[in-house]
Amino acid sequence: MSARATSSFAQPRRVASIRRAIGHLLGVETRGSRVLSLYLGFDPSRMPNLRERRMEADSLLAQAERRWGGDGHVSHLERMALREDIEMVRGLLAEERELAPESARGLAIFCAAPAGLCEVVSLPEPVEAMVALEERPYIEPLLELASPERWCVLLLSHRTSRIFTGTRERIVEVAHVLDDVHRHHEQGGWSQARYQRGVETETDRHIRGTCTLLHERCKRRAFDRLLLAGPAELHHRVELELHPDLRQRLAGCFEIDVERATADEAHRRAMPLIEAEERRREQEALSSLEEGLAPSGHGAVGLDEILEALNEGLLGTLLLARGFRAPGFVCPVCGRLAASAHACPLDGAQPARCEDVVENAIELALENAAEVLVVRHLGEKLAAHGSIAALLRF
Ligand SMILES: [Zn+2]
């Protein structure tokens, strides 16, 4: 068996850098100034097109100026700070390299000039363009990018195996194995029956070898889910040879031309199965929620109840519809989150209003090592519960 690595996998480095950026942004000291958060998505089919990127950035900055730069609910000082932020971002974007990092599909920029905060994060996939001005960096789109599920797609024919890994957005080939199944036939004068048995044995050996290789790889760099592709008659045989650790990750099979398929084609064919798996997981969480909504169950709905569970460290999974936001309150003394403006039960302090308490809730959930599930497919079902819900630990 000959195995060769065909390419290194670039995505995790970028995901790791997003995770680092999130860690940094969670801890950032804003000293009372608001943070201008800007998300730019680049159309991958037209990139790199600096002019369009600048136009998109300019239009977002103009939007920020219109929404928060005039008289209204922000103070004179905050307006001055916003102007400073906008100038800072313009300065950044004037530098070509900031707008065109190699292979970036988007940019996130966080700016609070009075607090000396200026952070640029290059994104591995396009995001929806948006701008926010809030007490904290707006990090929800980053969270979605930073915790993608890792997928492995194994293409296997009688003599070739190809291993692809990646996320729902992209997979790349990381190993290619070619076994010379027909060697014996070419060398000796086997009878047809013996040849057939020989090929069967060689195919079995090839399958076993590939499964071992895949298991080794998974131990080195784990993936969450596995798809199996190739001639249908081999699927069951591979499944039987998979290590139990891998078999439990198997999420489906599909047919494909193993020798000729490109990474894009493998990804396109895998996508319906990936989405089906996401839907299944969302459904599972929602069913668990519905069961948990019985009296004294482990489900929680209603912003107040969810924030209370978070404050108490009882939250296991936070379910959120994509883009869901809600105003709320934060205690300036102890940081307790609340949906209403009652004095803090711990220290009696009057809570401060914040425009998006969901963002604080996500931060707190992550600090408490709770799972944050952004519901992508079944948002309507979650909407019936108010677009935010929780599964409690106890
Ligand atoms: Zn408090």
Boltz pocket constraint, residues with backbone or C-beta under 6 A from the ligand:
constraints:
  - pocket:
      binder: B
      contacts: [[A, 331], [A, 332], [A, 333], [A, 334], [A, 335], [A, 336], [A, 344], [A, 345], [A, 346], [A, 347], [A, 348], [A, 349]]
      max_distance: 6.0
